[in-house]
Amino acid sequence: MKLTWTLLSAFVLLSLSSAQARAAAAVVAVMPVQGVNLSEGQSDVIGMLFADAFARETRVAVATPAETKPMLVQGKTPLAIAAQMGVLEYIELRALQLGTRVTVAGIRRTKDGTELFRAETAASSLDEMELAVARLARSLAWRQPIPVAPMLTAPKVQSPEVVAPIPESPQPSGQYPKAFGMKTSLIFPFSSGRTYAPLMAAQFDGRMGSRDSFIEFGVGAAIPASSADGSNNIQMGGVFVELGGSVYLSDGPIAPYLGAGLSPRIWVADAPNVSDSAGATCVAYGQAGVTFTRDSRARVYAELRLNQYILGLANRVPTPDGTMTNGTYHPTELALQLGIGW
C-alpha cells in the first residue's frame, strides 16, 4: 500500500508541469482536498483522482488541485481562484480518516459561490478510495444522490464504471438521459361564432437532447369530453402525432422551459344537424412548461400549450336559407398537459 501511494504522489508532482496550459481552457476548477488525519500527499492524490473522475463524467476541461493549490497557498479564497481562472464552476473537497475508514465529501458551486449540489460517500480504506471518488464525482456531475448503502468492498479487478451501486450513468458526449413516458391533456377549443366541446387526450411522449434543451415527439388520441346532444357544441377528436423542441430557461432541478412544434392530425368533427366532417389537419403550437424533477430518473412536467390550426378541417355549414355551403374549422386550442417520463 505504501508503494502505491508513493507512486500516486509522484504522479501528482509530475502533473504540475502541465498545469499552466490546462488552466486556460478549464471549465470547472477542483480545489485542494481539506484532509483530516491524512497526509498532504494522500490528500493531493484524492484530489487528483476526483478531478480525473469528474472530467470523465462531464467531458469538460477540469482544473486539478495541482493547479489551484499554489493560488490557495498564496492566501486566495476558492471564490477568488475561480474568478482568476475564469471557470464557470468550482468544487470544494474534504476528506476525513477515522481508523481505516475514509469519508470524502464535495460541494459543487457556481463561479459566484452559489451552492449547486453537495454529496458525501465513504471508503472502507484508502485502497478503496478510487471507487469512492468515482461515486462522488458522478453524484456531483449529475446532481444525483449517492445510494444510502453503497458497496465499499468491490473486487479490485473492477473499474469504477463497473461498480454496481452507482445509479444509471448519464449519456456520453454531452447527451442528457432520454425520457419516454405518457402525457395527458385537457384541451379547450374556441373560435368566433362557434362553440366546441372540450377534448381529453392521452399520448406516448418521448424527450431527448442535452441538459439545456430537448426534442419532443409523441403519438396519441383525443376524444370529446362531453356530448353534443342537446347543445350546439361541435365535437372533435381523432389521432395525432407531434414533433417539437423546447429550451430550458434555468439550470436548476426545477426548470421552466419554452417550446414550439407541429402536430399533424386525422380529425373528425361532429356538429348538431350537420353531417360529420373528417380528414387531415395540422396545428402549430407554442408551449410553456416546468420540469419538476429534472435531475431524477423519473421526470414529471406540466405544460400550458396554445394550438392554432394552420390546416383547416373542411365541413358543411348551414346557411340562413336552409342550404349547405362549404366551410372550414380553424379553431384555436388552449391545452393543459401533465406528463411523466423515465
C-alpha positions as CSV (number, residue, x, y, z in Angstrom):
1,M,0.0,0.0,0.0
2,K,2.8,2.4,0.9
3,L,4.4,1.8,-2.6
4,T,1.1,2.5,-4.3
5,W,0.6,5.8,-2.5
6,T,4.2,6.8,-3.2
7,L,3.8,6.2,-6.9
8,L,0.5,8.2,-7.0
9,S,2.1,11.0,-5.1
10,A,4.9,11.1,-7.7
11,F,2.2,11.3,-10.4
12,V,0.7,14.4,-8.7
13,L,4.1,16.1,-8.7
14,L,4.7,15.4,-12.4
15,S,1.3,16.8,-13.3
16,L,2.4,20.3,-12.1
17,S,4.5,20.7,-15.2
18,S,1.4,20.9,-17.5
19,A,-0.9,22.8,-15.0
20,Q,-0.4,26.2,-16.6
21,A,-1.5,25.0,-20.1
22,R,-4.6,23.2,-18.9
23,A,-5.8,26.0,-16.6
24,A,-6.6,28.4,-19.5
25,A,-9.2,26.0,-21.0
26,A,-10.7,24.8,-17.8
27,V,-14.5,25.0,-17.3
28,V,-14.5,23.6,-13.7
29,A,-11.9,24.0,-11.0
30,V,-11.3,21.4,-8.3
31,M,-9.9,22.9,-5.1
32,P,-7.3,21.0,-3.0
33,V,-8.7,18.4,-0.6
34,Q,-9.0,19.6,3.0
35,G,-7.7,16.5,4.7
36,V,-8.2,15.5,8.4
37,N,-5.9,12.6,9.7
38,L,-4.4,12.4,6.2
39,S,-1.0,13.3,4.9
40,E,-0.6,16.1,2.4
41,G,0.4,13.6,-0.3
42,Q,-2.7,11.4,0.4
43,S,-5.0,14.5,0.2
44,D,-3.3,15.5,-3.1
45,V,-3.8,12.1,-4.6
46,I,-7.5,12.0,-3.6
47,G,-8.0,15.4,-5.3
48,M,-6.3,14.2,-8.5
49,L,-8.4,11.0,-8.6
50,F,-11.6,13.1,-8.1
51,A,-10.6,15.6,-10.8
52,D,-10.0,12.8,-13.3
53,A,-13.3,11.1,-12.5
54,F,-15.3,14.3,-12.8
55,A,-13.7,15.1,-16.1
56,R,-14.6,11.6,-17.4
57,E,-18.2,12.1,-16.3
58,T,-18.8,15.6,-17.7
59,R,-16.5,15.5,-20.7
60,V,-15.3,19.1,-19.9
61,A,-11.9,20.5,-19.1
62,V,-11.2,20.4,-15.4
63,A,-8.5,22.4,-13.5
64,T,-7.0,19.9,-11.0
65,P,-6.0,20.6,-7.3
66,A,-2.4,20.7,-8.6
67,E,-3.3,23.8,-10.5
68,T,-5.4,25.5,-7.8
69,K,-3.2,24.6,-4.8
70,P,-0.5,27.2,-5.5
71,M,-3.1,30.0,-5.5
72,L,-4.6,28.7,-2.3
73,V,-1.2,28.7,-0.7
74,Q,-0.9,32.4,-1.6
75,G,-3.9,33.1,0.6
76,K,-6.6,33.4,-2.1
77,T,-10.1,32.1,-1.5
78,P,-11.7,29.5,-3.7
79,L,-14.0,32.2,-5.0
80,A,-11.1,34.4,-5.9
81,I,-9.3,31.4,-7.6
82,A,-12.4,30.6,-9.7
83,A,-12.6,34.2,-10.8
84,Q,-8.9,34.4,-11.7
85,M,-9.1,31.1,-13.7
86,G,-12.2,32.2,-15.5
87,V,-14.1,28.9,-14.8
88,L,-17.9,28.6,-14.7
89,E,-17.9,26.4,-11.5
90,Y,-15.7,25.1,-8.8
91,I,-15.7,22.2,-6.4
92,E,-14.6,22.1,-2.7
93,L,-13.5,18.7,-1.3
94,R,-13.0,17.4,2.2
95,A,-11.7,14.0,3.4
96,L,-11.6,12.6,7.0
97,Q,-10.0,9.4,8.1
98,L,-11.2,7.6,11.2
99,G,-9.4,4.3,11.7
100,T,-9.2,2.8,8.3
101,R,-12.5,4.3,7.1
102,V,-12.2,7.5,5.0
103,T,-15.1,9.8,4.4
104,V,-14.9,12.1,1.4
105,A,-17.4,15.0,0.6
106,G,-17.7,17.6,-2.0
107,I,-19.7,20.8,-2.7
108,R,-20.2,22.0,-6.3
109,R,-20.6,25.8,-6.6
110,T,-21.1,28.3,-9.4
111,K,-18.4,30.9,-10.1
112,D,-20.1,33.3,-7.7
113,G,-20.1,30.8,-4.9
114,T,-23.7,29.7,-5.1
115,E,-24.1,26.1,-4.0
116,L,-25.4,23.8,-6.7
117,F,-25.2,20.4,-5.1
118,R,-23.3,18.5,-2.3
119,A,-22.7,14.8,-1.7
120,E,-20.7,12.6,0.6
121,T,-19.5,9.0,0.5
122,A,-17.0,6.7,2.2
123,A,-14.4,4.1,1.6
124,S,-13.5,1.3,3.9
125,S,-9.8,2.1,3.4
126,L,-7.5,4.2,1.3
127,D,-7.2,1.2,-1.0
128,E,-10.9,1.7,-2.0
129,M,-10.6,5.5,-2.4
130,E,-10.6,5.3,-6.2
131,L,-14.1,3.7,-6.1
132,A,-15.3,6.3,-3.6
133,V,-14.2,9.3,-5.5
134,A,-15.8,7.9,-8.7
135,R,-19.1,7.7,-6.8
136,L,-18.7,11.2,-5.6
137,A,-17.7,12.6,-9.0
138,R,-20.8,11.0,-10.6
139,S,-23.1,12.3,-7.9
140,L,-21.8,15.9,-8.2
141,A,-21.6,15.8,-12.0
142,W,-25.3,14.8,-12.4
143,R,-26.6,16.1,-9.1
144,Q,-28.0,12.7,-8.1
145,P,-27.8,11.4,-4.5
146,I,-25.4,8.6,-3.7
147,P,-27.2,5.4,-2.6
148,V,-27.5,5.1,1.2
149,A,-25.6,1.8,1.4
150,P,-23.0,1.8,-1.4
151,M,-20.7,-1.1,-1.8
152,L,-17.4,-0.3,-0.2
153,T,-15.5,-3.6,-0.9
154,A,-15.9,-4.3,-4.6
155,P,-13.3,-6.7,-6.1
156,K,-10.1,-4.8,-7.0
157,V,-10.3,-6.0,-10.6
158,Q,-13.3,-3.9,-11.2
159,S,-13.1,-0.4,-12.5
160,P,-15.3,2.5,-11.1
161,E,-17.5,2.3,-14.2
162,V,-18.5,-1.4,-13.4
163,V,-19.3,-1.0,-9.7
164,A,-23.0,-1.7,-9.1
165,P,-24.2,0.9,-6.5
166,I,-23.8,3.9,-8.8
167,P,-27.1,4.9,-10.5
168,E,-27.6,4.6,-14.2
169,S,-24.8,6.5,-16.0
170,P,-25.9,9.6,-18.0
171,Q,-25.4,9.5,-21.7
172,P,-21.9,10.4,-23.0
173,S,-20.8,13.2,-25.2
174,G,-23.0,15.9,-23.6
175,Q,-26.2,13.9,-24.1
176,Y,-28.8,14.0,-21.3
177,P,-30.7,10.8,-20.4
178,K,-33.7,10.2,-22.6
179,A,-37.2,10.1,-21.1
180,F,-40.0,8.0,-22.5
181,G,-43.4,8.1,-20.9
182,M,-47.0,9.3,-21.1
183,K,-48.8,12.6,-21.3
184,T,-52.4,13.5,-20.6
185,S,-54.2,16.7,-21.8
186,L,-57.4,18.7,-21.3
187,I,-58.0,20.8,-24.4
188,F,-60.4,23.7,-24.8
189,P,-61.0,24.7,-28.5
190,F,-62.6,28.1,-29.3
191,S,-63.3,30.3,-32.3
192,S,-65.5,33.2,-33.2
193,G,-69.2,32.3,-33.8
194,R,-68.8,28.6,-32.8
195,T,-68.6,26.6,-29.6
196,Y,-66.8,23.3,-29.1
197,A,-66.8,20.5,-26.6
198,P,-63.6,20.2,-24.6
199,L,-61.3,17.3,-25.5
200,M,-59.4,14.8,-23.4
201,A,-56.2,13.4,-24.9
202,A,-53.6,10.7,-24.0
203,Q,-50.3,10.0,-25.8
204,F,-46.9,8.4,-25.7
205,D,-44.3,11.2,-25.1
206,G,-40.6,11.0,-25.7
207,R,-37.9,13.5,-25.0
208,M,-34.2,13.5,-25.8
209,G,-31.4,16.1,-26.0
210,S,-29.0,17.9,-23.8
211,R,-29.4,19.4,-20.3
212,D,-30.2,22.8,-21.9
213,S,-32.8,21.7,-24.5
214,F,-34.7,18.8,-25.8
215,I,-36.6,17.4,-28.8
216,E,-40.1,16.1,-28.1
217,F,-42.1,13.6,-30.1
218,G,-45.3,11.8,-29.5
219,V,-48.4,9.9,-30.8
220,G,-51.8,9.8,-29.2
221,A,-55.6,10.1,-29.5
222,A,-58.2,12.6,-28.3
223,I,-61.9,12.3,-27.7
224,P,-64.6,14.8,-26.7
225,A,-65.0,15.3,-23.0
226,S,-68.8,15.9,-23.3
227,S,-71.6,15.1,-25.6
228,A,-73.0,17.4,-28.3
229,D,-76.6,16.1,-27.8
230,G,-78.9,18.8,-26.7
231,S,-76.3,21.5,-27.3
232,N,-74.7,23.5,-30.2
233,N,-71.2,22.3,-29.3
234,I,-69.1,20.9,-32.1
235,Q,-67.4,17.6,-31.1
236,M,-63.9,16.9,-32.4
237,G,-61.4,14.1,-31.9
238,G,-59.1,11.6,-33.6
239,V,-55.4,10.6,-33.7
240,F,-52.4,12.8,-33.9
241,V,-48.6,12.9,-33.9
242,E,-46.4,15.8,-32.8
243,L,-42.8,16.9,-33.1
244,G,-41.3,19.9,-31.4
245,G,-38.4,21.3,-29.3
246,S,-38.0,23.3,-26.1
247,V,-35.3,25.2,-24.4
248,Y,-34.8,25.3,-20.6
249,L,-34.7,28.8,-19.0
250,S,-32.7,27.8,-15.9
251,D,-30.1,25.3,-14.7
252,G,-31.8,24.1,-11.6
253,P,-33.5,20.8,-10.9
254,I,-36.9,22.5,-11.2
255,A,-36.6,24.2,-14.5
256,P,-39.1,26.2,-16.7
257,Y,-38.9,25.9,-20.5
258,L,-40.4,27.3,-23.7
259,G,-41.0,25.4,-26.9
260,A,-42.9,25.1,-30.2
261,G,-43.8,22.4,-32.7
262,L,-46.2,20.9,-35.2
263,S,-49.0,18.3,-34.7
264,P,-50.5,16.7,-37.8
265,R,-53.9,15.1,-37.1
266,I,-56.5,12.8,-38.6
267,W,-59.6,14.5,-37.2
268,V,-63.3,14.0,-37.1
269,A,-65.8,16.9,-36.3
270,D,-69.5,16.4,-35.5
271,A,-71.9,19.3,-35.2
272,P,-75.6,19.1,-34.5
273,N,-77.8,18.9,-37.6
274,V,-74.6,18.8,-39.8
275,S,-73.0,15.8,-41.4
276,D,-69.7,14.6,-39.9
277,S,-66.5,16.1,-41.3
278,A,-63.3,14.0,-41.4
279,G,-59.9,14.5,-42.8
280,A,-56.3,15.5,-42.3
281,T,-55.4,18.7,-40.5
282,C,-52.4,20.2,-38.7
283,V,-51.8,22.6,-35.8
284,A,-48.8,24.7,-34.8
285,Y,-48.2,25.1,-31.1
286,G,-46.3,27.1,-28.6
287,Q,-45.9,25.9,-25.0
288,A,-44.6,27.0,-21.6
289,G,-43.8,24.3,-19.1
290,V,-42.0,23.3,-16.0
291,T,-40.0,20.1,-15.3
292,F,-40.3,19.4,-11.6
293,T,-37.7,16.6,-11.3
294,R,-35.2,17.5,-14.0
295,D,-32.3,15.6,-12.4
296,S,-34.2,12.5,-11.4
297,R,-34.7,9.3,-13.4
298,A,-38.5,9.9,-13.4
299,R,-39.2,13.3,-14.8
300,V,-42.5,15.0,-14.0
301,Y,-43.6,18.0,-16.0
302,A,-46.6,20.3,-16.6
303,E,-47.3,22.5,-19.6
304,L,-49.7,25.2,-20.9
305,R,-50.0,24.9,-24.7
306,L,-51.6,27.1,-27.3
307,N,-52.6,25.3,-30.5
308,Q,-53.5,27.0,-33.8
309,Y,-55.0,25.1,-36.8
310,I,-52.9,26.0,-39.8
311,L,-54.5,23.4,-42.0
312,G,-58.3,23.7,-41.5
313,L,-60.8,20.8,-41.3
314,A,-63.5,21.2,-44.1
315,N,-67.1,21.0,-43.1
316,R,-70.6,21.7,-44.4
317,V,-72.2,24.8,-42.8
318,P,-75.9,25.6,-42.9
319,T,-77.0,28.9,-44.4
320,P,-80.0,31.1,-43.3
321,D,-82.0,29.9,-46.4
322,G,-81.6,26.3,-45.3
323,T,-79.0,25.2,-47.9
324,M,-75.5,23.9,-47.1
325,T,-72.2,25.5,-48.1
326,N,-68.6,24.6,-47.7
327,G,-66.7,25.9,-44.6
328,T,-63.6,25.2,-42.7
329,Y,-62.8,24.8,-39.0
330,H,-59.8,26.9,-37.9
331,P,-60.2,27.0,-34.1
332,T,-57.6,27.9,-31.5
333,E,-57.0,25.5,-28.6
334,L,-55.8,26.0,-25.0
335,A,-54.4,22.8,-23.5
336,L,-53.4,21.9,-20.0
337,Q,-50.9,19.0,-20.0
338,L,-49.3,16.7,-17.4
339,G,-46.7,14.1,-18.2
340,I,-44.1,11.7,-16.7
341,G,-41.1,10.1,-18.4
342,W,-38.4,7.6,-17.4
